[in-house]
Amino acid sequence: MAGAATRVEIEPGFPVWFGTAYTDVARRAILALKNEQRTDAAASLARVLVRALQAAVLELSELTDPPGPVALAALPSTRSAYRRRGYRPVDVVVAKTELRLEHPLAWRRQPADQIGLTVDERMDNLNGSLRPRRPVRERSFLLLDDVVTTGATLLEAKRALTAGGASVIGAAVIAATPRRVRRVTEKFSSAE
């Protein structure tokens, strides 16, 4: 899972930094953590997530108007996923670091499984599904998740937090799906 962190925008002004592509070793490690209770994979995934976080911090430190204190916010697992696993994968990964993670979001309603849904169907499925679990007004967050596919979950988390008066400056994830990586590559190729 070697490589440099990459930055994409899933919507204008909403950057997501990812540590690697969701292929090969990274994909197997994430699926082992999520589906096979292989929490021993968390240490190597933590190094990849930290790589994405370091890229985010470096870029954010160069802003002329920095956001002030920024909290790391985990996205909640669905109730069924939590019951099946007994843990939240991102929590297990972050526990292998020295970082402090917050859980400012809760489900307002449980969305349907996202597998097989189109981008628009994912957005519709998640729309309005999250809410702040406590007051977040005037706080800044960087969202953390394991994989970005379409960005629908991250966008719903951003919507919920900003509706509560918070600022969401972006997200850092372990990996991005090949479709997301391909879009980044195409974007940079067409800009040359």
Backbone as CSV, one residue per row, in Angstrom:
resi,resn,N_x,N_y,N_z,CA_x,CA_y,CA_z,C_x,C_y,C_z
1,MET,0.827,-1.185,0.000,0.000,0.000,0.000,0.871,1.248,0.000
2,ALA,1.919,1.182,-0.776,2.830,2.314,-0.866,2.243,3.380,-1.777
3,GLY,2.812,4.561,-1.701,2.373,5.642,-2.572,2.164,6.923,-1.812
4,ALA,1.897,7.939,-2.576,1.649,9.259,-1.987,0.147,9.483,-1.896
5,ALA,-0.241,10.316,-0.975,-1.654,10.666,-0.846,-2.075,11.509,-2.043
6,THR,-3.329,11.382,-2.406,-3.890,12.107,-3.538,-5.103,12.882,-3.062
7,ARG,-5.339,14.020,-3.683,-6.474,14.872,-3.329,-7.444,14.934,-4.500
8,VAL,-8.730,14.776,-4.208,-9.790,14.944,-5.200,-10.838,15.867,-4.597
9,GLU,-11.692,16.405,-5.424,-12.843,17.163,-4.932,-14.093,16.411,-5.359
10,ILE,-14.904,16.011,-4.380,-16.128,15.294,-4.735,-17.263,16.258,-5.060
11,GLU,-17.069,17.504,-4.687,-17.888,18.615,-5.154,-16.995,19.848,-5.022
12,PRO,-17.269,20.909,-5.748,-16.390,22.087,-5.666,-16.205,22.568,-4.228
13,GLY,-14.949,22.712,-3.834,-14.631,23.199,-2.499,-14.677,22.151,-1.403
14,PHE,-14.889,20.889,-1.748,-14.917,19.819,-0.746,-13.859,18.776,-1.097
15,PRO,-12.616,18.987,-0.578,-11.519,18.072,-0.905,-11.558,16.793,-0.077
16,VAL,-11.105,15.721,-0.709,-10.937,14.434,-0.041,-9.526,13.952,-0.352
17,TRP,-8.771,13.671,0.698,-7.432,13.126,0.537,-7.512,11.634,0.797
18,PHE,-6.910,10.832,-0.098,-6.894,9.390,0.129,-5.465,8.879,0.041
19,GLY,-5.179,7.868,0.857,-3.812,7.368,0.970,-3.407,6.384,-0.102
20,THR,-4.381,5.713,-0.709,-4.078,4.724,-1.736,-5.341,4.437,-2.546
21,ALA,-5.157,3.703,-3.628,-6.303,3.267,-4.426,-6.901,2.015,-3.792
22,TYR,-8.200,1.864,-3.932,-8.919,0.710,-3.383,-8.774,-0.464,-4.352
23,THR,-7.564,-0.972,-4.443,-7.266,-2.118,-5.307,-6.302,-3.036,-4.562
24,ASP,-6.166,-4.224,-5.066,-5.170,-5.189,-4.606,-5.077,-5.302,-3.089
25,VAL,-3.885,-5.014,-2.556,-3.608,-5.212,-1.133,-4.520,-4.353,-0.264
26,ALA,-4.714,-3.090,-0.622,-5.562,-2.203,0.184,-6.993,-2.726,0.235
27,ARG,-7.511,-3.144,-0.888,-8.881,-3.670,-0.941,-9.005,-4.904,-0.063
28,ARG,-8.057,-5.819,-0.192,-8.109,-7.045,0.621,-8.016,-6.726,2.115
29,ALA,-7.139,-5.800,2.475,-6.975,-5.444,3.896,-8.238,-4.797,4.454
30,ILE,-8.838,-3.873,3.695,-10.062,-3.208,4.161,-11.211,-4.203,4.277
31,LEU,-11.359,-5.074,3.284,-12.428,-6.072,3.350,-12.196,-7.062,4.489
32,ALA,-10.953,-7.416,4.748,-10.651,-8.312,5.865,-11.038,-7.654,7.191
33,LEU,-10.713,-6.376,7.333,-11.081,-5.645,8.547,-12.593,-5.546,8.689
34,LYS,-13.284,-5.240,7.599,-14.723,-4.994,7.658,-15.558,-6.274,7.698
35,ASN,-15.126,-7.311,6.982,-15.983,-8.480,6.807,-15.486,-9.752,7.478
36,GLU,-14.223,-9.786,7.871,-13.669,-11.011,8.441,-13.156,-10.814,9.871
37,GLN,-13.479,-9.677,10.479,-13.022,-9.350,11.832,-11.503,-9.434,11.968
38,ARG,-10.788,-9.123,10.891,-9.317,-9.146,10.898,-8.814,-7.786,11.362
39,THR,-8.949,-7.523,12.653,-8.514,-6.243,13.202,-6.999,-6.083,13.160
40,ASP,-6.281,-7.188,12.911,-4.828,-7.094,12.766,-4.432,-6.301,11.516
41,ALA,-5.358,-6.099,10.591,-5.079,-5.301,9.386,-5.080,-3.804,9.695
42,ALA,-5.572,-3.424,10.858,-5.730,-2.006,11.186,-4.415,-1.240,11.237
43,ALA,-3.340,-1.865,11.694,-2.066,-1.147,11.823,-1.548,-0.685,10.464
44,SER,-1.589,-1.553,9.461,-1.108,-1.136,8.138,-2.057,-0.123,7.503
45,LEU,-3.357,-0.274,7.740,-4.317,0.696,7.212,-4.167,2.045,7.904
46,ALA,-3.787,2.029,9.168,-3.578,3.285,9.900,-2.456,4.096,9.267
47,ARG,-1.393,3.440,8.837,-0.286,4.156,8.185,-0.760,4.842,6.899
48,VAL,-1.646,4.186,6.184,-2.168,4.759,4.936,-3.100,5.934,5.237
49,LEU,-3.943,5.794,6.249,-4.828,6.890,6.628,-4.015,8.087,7.126
50,VAL,-2.989,7.842,7.908,-2.139,8.930,8.391,-1.480,9.651,7.224
51,ARG,-1.101,8.924,6.180,-0.529,9.551,4.983,-1.532,10.535,4.377
52,ALA,-2.803,10.143,4.299,-3.834,11.038,3.761,-4.032,12.237,4.686
53,LEU,-4.035,11.997,5.988,-4.191,13.085,6.956,-3.019,14.064,6.901
54,GLN,-1.809,13.564,6.754,-0.644,14.444,6.663,-0.737,15.341,5.432
55,ALA,-1.200,14.783,4.316,-1.377,15.597,3.107,-2.438,16.666,3.339
56,ALA,-3.524,16.300,4.017,-4.590,17.271,4.316,-4.055,18.385,5.207
57,VAL,-3.354,18.023,6.266,-2.830,19.015,7.211,-1.837,19.938,6.514
58,LEU,-0.978,19.376,5.679,-0.004,20.192,4.955,-0.709,21.216,4.073
59,GLU,-1.687,20.772,3.319,-2.405,21.695,2.434,-3.201,22.732,3.232
60,LEU,-3.847,22.291,4.287,-4.650,23.218,5.086,-3.771,24.240,5.806
61,SER,-2.554,23.855,6.151,-1.647,24.789,6.829,-1.178,25.899,5.898
62,GLU,-1.310,25.679,4.605,-0.891,26.682,3.626,-2.002,27.668,3.272
63,LEU,-3.191,27.471,3.832,-4.305,28.381,3.549,-4.036,29.750,4.165
64,THR,-4.458,30.796,3.466,-4.278,32.144,3.998,-5.232,32.417,5.157
65,ASP,-6.365,31.721,5.182,-7.343,31.879,6.253,-7.624,30.500,6.852
66,PRO,-6.710,29.986,7.704,-6.904,28.638,8.246,-8.166,28.536,9.083
67,PRO,-8.764,27.329,9.153,-10.048,27.159,9.822,-10.009,27.167,11.347
68,GLY,-8.861,27.225,11.977,-8.796,27.130,13.438,-8.747,25.673,13.853
69,PRO,-9.057,25.372,15.113,-9.009,23.976,15.556,-9.950,23.105,14.726
70,VAL,-9.438,21.967,14.271,-10.218,21.051,13.444,-10.281,19.701,14.147
71,ALA,-11.483,19.197,14.346,-11.687,17.888,14.958,-11.821,16.826,13.866
72,LEU,-11.317,15.642,14.150,-11.471,14.505,13.238,-12.790,13.824,13.564
73,ALA,-13.637,13.695,12.559,-14.990,13.162,12.759,-15.177,11.856,12.000
74,ALA,-15.485,10.803,12.731,-15.775,9.514,12.115,-17.211,9.490,11.615
75,LEU,-17.406,8.829,10.487,-18.761,8.597,10.012,-19.311,7.376,10.738
76,PRO,-20.574,7.382,11.086,-21.114,6.233,11.823,-21.310,5.023,10.916
77,SER,-21.127,3.846,11.493,-21.492,2.606,10.801,-22.995,2.447,10.919
78,THR,-23.589,1.750,9.975,-25.018,1.454,10.114,-25.198,0.497,11.290
79,ARG,-26.387,0.467,11.840,-26.647,-0.415,12.978,-26.388,-1.875,12.616
80,SER,-26.825,-2.281,11.416,-26.642,-3.681,11.023,-25.161,-4.015,10.854
81,ALA,-24.379,-3.104,10.295,-22.943,-3.355,10.136,-22.266,-3.433,11.501
82,TYR,-22.661,-2.563,12.417,-22.070,-2.588,13.758,-22.428,-3.889,14.487
83,ARG,-23.690,-4.320,14.372,-24.090,-5.578,15.009,-23.300,-6.749,14.430
84,ARG,-23.117,-6.758,13.122,-22.411,-7.850,12.450,-20.936,-7.890,12.859
85,ARG,-20.288,-6.715,12.932,-18.856,-6.657,13.225,-18.549,-6.590,14.716
86,GLY,-19.335,-5.796,15.423,-19.051,-5.556,16.826,-18.111,-4.378,17.042
87,TYR,-17.777,-3.668,15.995,-16.894,-2.501,16.073,-17.075,-1.647,14.826
88,ARG,-16.544,-0.426,14.902,-16.532,0.482,13.753,-15.131,0.424,13.145
89,PRO,-14.987,0.044,11.868,-13.667,-0.116,11.265,-12.755,1.111,11.389
90,VAL,-13.282,2.295,11.165,-12.435,3.497,11.237,-11.943,3.702,12.674
91,ASP,-12.762,3.390,13.653,-12.331,3.508,15.049,-11.151,2.588,15.335
92,VAL,-11.213,1.363,14.821,-10.138,0.393,15.036,-8.849,0.876,14.374
93,VAL,-8.967,1.449,13.177,-7.793,1.971,12.470,-7.204,3.156,13.224
94,VAL,-8.031,4.110,13.603,-7.543,5.311,14.292,-6.959,4.952,15.658
95,ALA,-7.449,3.896,16.287,-6.907,3.468,17.580,-5.438,3.071,17.471
96,LYS,-4.970,2.770,16.278,-3.563,2.413,16.058,-2.683,3.650,15.889
97,THR,-3.269,4.822,15.997,-2.534,6.082,15.871,-2.606,6.824,17.200
98,GLU,-2.050,8.003,17.222,-2.133,8.847,18.422,-3.215,9.913,18.261
99,LEU,-4.077,9.737,17.274,-5.086,10.738,16.955,-6.323,10.587,17.828
100,ARG,-7.007,11.698,18.006,-8.261,11.715,18.766,-9.418,11.819,17.780
101,LEU,-10.351,10.918,17.899,-11.472,10.831,16.972,-12.772,11.168,17.695
102,GLU,-13.618,11.945,17.024,-14.937,12.264,17.573,-16.025,11.572,16.744
103,HIS,-17.179,11.453,17.350,-18.348,10.839,16.697,-19.513,11.820,16.772
104,PRO,-19.472,12.890,15.963,-20.506,13.920,16.074,-21.807,13.605,15.341
105,LEU,-21.841,12.488,14.607,-23.015,12.180,13.797,-23.737,10.935,14.281
106,ALA,-25.044,10.923,14.049,-25.883,9.760,14.342,-26.863,9.581,13.187
107,TRP,-27.385,8.375,13.077,-28.367,8.109,12.026,-29.733,8.645,12.440
108,ARG,-30.334,9.404,11.570,-31.728,9.828,11.732,-32.623,8.681,11.266
109,ARG,-32.184,8.023,10.208,-32.857,6.831,9.680,-31.790,5.968,9.022
110,GLN,-32.003,4.690,9.005,-31.034,3.773,8.408,-31.248,3.705,6.899
111,PRO,-30.203,3.993,6.121,-30.330,3.899,4.670,-30.298,2.440,4.217
112,ALA,-30.754,2.203,3.009,-30.648,0.866,2.415,-29.180,0.594,2.091
113,ASP,-28.845,-0.649,1.866,-27.484,-1.020,1.485,-27.122,-0.293,0.189
114,GLN,-25.923,0.239,0.125,-25.489,1.053,-1.017,-24.956,0.211,-2.191
115,ILE,-24.625,-1.050,-1.938,-24.014,-1.876,-2.981,-24.957,-1.991,-4.170
116,GLY,-24.419,-1.707,-5.349,-25.180,-1.824,-6.588,-25.977,-0.592,-6.965
117,LEU,-25.988,0.423,-6.106,-26.739,1.643,-6.419,-25.896,2.582,-7.277
118,THR,-26.562,3.316,-8.158,-25.883,4.332,-8.957,-25.555,5.527,-8.063
119,VAL,-24.808,6.464,-8.601,-24.464,7.669,-7.850,-25.730,8.389,-7.398
120,ASP,-26.659,8.612,-8.313,-27.899,9.313,-7.963,-28.720,8.532,-6.944
121,GLU,-28.778,7.205,-7.085,-29.523,6.380,-6.137,-28.876,6.426,-4.748
122,ARG,-27.547,6.457,-4.705,-26.850,6.567,-3.417,-27.171,7.900,-2.751
123,MET,-27.148,8.967,-3.539,-27.454,10.294,-2.984,-28.885,10.320,-2.431
124,ASP,-29.830,9.793,-3.191,-31.226,9.754,-2.739,-31.380,8.884,-1.487
125,ASN,-30.700,7.749,-1.478,-30.771,6.816,-0.360,-30.271,7.458,0.940
126,LEU,-29.231,8.268,0.847,-28.624,8.855,2.035,-29.201,10.216,2.418
127,ASN,-29.863,10.886,1.494,-30.333,12.246,1.738,-31.162,12.348,3.019
128,GLY,-30.672,13.159,3.953,-31.374,13.385,5.207,-31.228,12.275,6.228
129,SER,-30.317,11.329,5.999,-30.213,10.172,6.896,-29.358,10.431,8.136
130,LEU,-28.510,11.457,8.118,-27.649,11.745,9.265,-28.055,13.035,9.963
131,ARG,-27.688,13.128,11.240,-27.931,14.329,12.033,-26.805,14.466,13.043
132,PRO,-26.545,15.686,13.502,-25.569,15.837,14.588,-26.122,15.187,15.857
133,ARG,-25.276,14.513,16.605,-25.737,13.879,17.845,-25.654,14.815,19.031
134,ARG,-24.921,15.939,18.861,-24.808,16.973,19.898,-24.561,18.296,19.184
135,PRO,-24.620,19.417,19.867,-24.380,20.700,19.195,-22.975,20.764,18.560
136,VAL,-22.935,21.261,17.330,-21.670,21.368,16.590,-21.426,22.788,16.083
137,ARG,-22.320,23.697,16.428,-22.238,25.071,15.928,-20.846,25.650,16.138
138,GLU,-20.332,26.298,15.098,-19.052,27.003,15.090,-17.841,26.088,15.301
139,ARG,-17.988,24.794,15.041,-16.858,23.869,15.103,-16.439,23.512,13.696
140,SER,-15.195,23.105,13.528,-14.672,22.675,12.228,-14.305,21.200,12.298
141,PHE,-14.634,20.476,11.221,-14.381,19.037,11.174,-13.693,18.635,9.884
142,LEU,-12.869,17.604,9.993,-12.328,16.868,8.858,-12.898,15.468,9.014
143,LEU,-13.667,15.023,8.039,-14.318,13.723,8.105,-13.308,12.613,7.842
144,LEU,-13.482,11.472,8.510,-12.651,10.298,8.284,-13.531,9.124,7.910
145,ASP,-13.075,8.360,6.908,-13.796,7.155,6.505,-12.785,6.178,5.928
146,ASP,-13.254,4.975,5.628,-12.333,3.990,5.088,-12.182,4.109,3.573
147,VAL,-13.295,4.167,2.847,-13.245,4.180,1.380,-14.197,5.243,0.845
148,VAL,-13.758,5.970,-0.178,-14.657,6.850,-0.906,-14.954,6.175,-2.246
149,THR,-16.241,5.991,-2.508,-16.672,5.384,-3.772,-17.253,6.496,-4.634
150,THR,-18.466,6.906,-4.331,-19.093,8.004,-5.072,-18.989,9.320,-4.310
151,GLY,-18.757,9.240,-3.015,-18.719,10.430,-2.170,-20.057,10.747,-1.534
152,ALA,-21.079,9.940,-1.793,-22.424,10.218,-1.284,-22.469,10.244,0.247
153,THR,-21.797,9.319,0.901,-21.823,9.274,2.364,-21.114,10.484,2.947
154,LEU,-19.968,10.835,2.377,-19.237,12.013,2.854,-20.056,13.280,2.658
155,LEU,-20.734,13.382,1.523,-21.556,14.567,1.263,-22.737,14.658,2.224
156,GLU,-23.323,13.511,2.571,-24.428,13.527,3.544,-23.907,13.922,4.918
157,ALA,-22.732,13.447,5.294,-22.144,13.834,6.579,-21.871,15.335,6.600
158,LYS,-21.353,15.847,5.504,-21.098,17.288,5.405,-22.413,18.064,5.539
159,ARG,-23.447,17.607,4.848,-24.750,18.279,4.900,-25.267,18.343,6.332
160,ALA,-25.194,17.204,7.030,-25.722,17.140,8.387,-24.956,18.061,9.337
161,LEU,-23.647,18.069,9.236,-22.848,18.911,10.127,-23.018,20.399,9.811
162,THR,-23.035,20.747,8.535,-23.204,22.162,8.200,-24.608,22.637,8.548
163,ALA,-25.594,21.751,8.450,-26.948,22.117,8.874,-26.988,22.416,10.370
164,GLY,-26.079,21.795,11.116,-25.984,22.049,12.547,-25.103,23.233,12.894
165,GLY,-24.598,23.937,11.882,-23.799,25.127,12.109,-22.296,24.908,12.120
166,ALA,-21.845,23.704,11.769,-20.411,23.412,11.745,-19.833,23.708,10.367
167,SER,-18.524,23.699,10.312,-17.795,23.824,9.057,-17.101,22.489,8.794
168,VAL,-17.241,21.974,7.579,-16.563,20.738,7.188,-15.549,21.117,6.122
169,ILE,-14.276,20.946,6.453,-13.218,21.420,5.553,-12.762,20.372,4.559
170,GLY,-13.257,19.160,4.682,-12.899,18.096,3.756,-12.957,16.756,4.441
171,ALA,-12.290,15.772,3.824,-12.275,14.416,4.369,-10.944,13.761,4.053
172,ALA,-10.588,12.806,4.879,-9.424,11.954,4.639,-9.904,10.520,4.741
173,VAL,-9.518,9.708,3.767,-9.929,8.309,3.737,-8.716,7.434,3.446
174,ILE,-8.850,6.179,3.782,-7.769,5.243,3.511,-7.599,5.073,2.010
175,ALA,-8.695,4.816,1.307,-8.595,4.474,-0.115,-9.758,5.059,-0.914
176,ALA,-9.513,5.189,-2.203,-10.546,5.619,-3.152,-10.704,4.525,-4.195
177,THR,-11.945,4.288,-4.605,-12.199,3.256,-5.602,-11.549,3.614,-6.931
178,PRO,-11.287,2.605,-7.757,-10.655,2.887,-9.058,-11.406,3.927,-9.887
179,ARG,-12.743,3.936,-9.793,-13.515,4.933,-10.538,-13.127,6.340,-10.088
180,ARG,-12.999,6.543,-8.773,-12.623,7.848,-8.230,-11.197,8.184,-8.648
181,VAL,-10.269,7.218,-8.587,-8.876,7.437,-8.988,-8.806,7.754,-10.470
182,ARG,-9.588,7.037,-11.277,-9.593,7.256,-12.724,-10.060,8.676,-13.042
183,ARG,-11.076,9.161,-12.329,-11.558,10.535,-12.557,-10.463,11.549,-12.242
184,VAL,-9.711,11.299,-11.196,-8.610,12.201,-10.846,-7.562,12.184,-11.956
185,THR,-7.198,10.986,-12.416,-6.194,10.852,-13.473,-6.671,11.549,-14.739
186,GLU,-7.946,11.353,-15.099,-8.490,12.000,-16.296,-8.475,13.521,-16.132
187,LYS,-8.798,13.991,-14.955,-8.817,15.432,-14.692,-7.422,16.034,-14.903
188,PHE,-6.411,15.368,-14.330,-5.066,15.894,-14.473,-4.540,15.741,-15.896
189,SER,-4.915,14.660,-16.568,-4.479,14.477,-17.960,-5.058,15.534,-18.874
190,SER,-6.330,15.862,-18.679,-6.969,16.869,-19.542,-6.477,18.274,-19.233
191,ALA,-5.943,18.488,-18.043,-5.452,19.820,-17.671,-4.060,20.109,-18.246
192,GLU,-3.366,19.067,-18.663,-1.997,19.256,-19.170,-1.966,19.866,-20.553
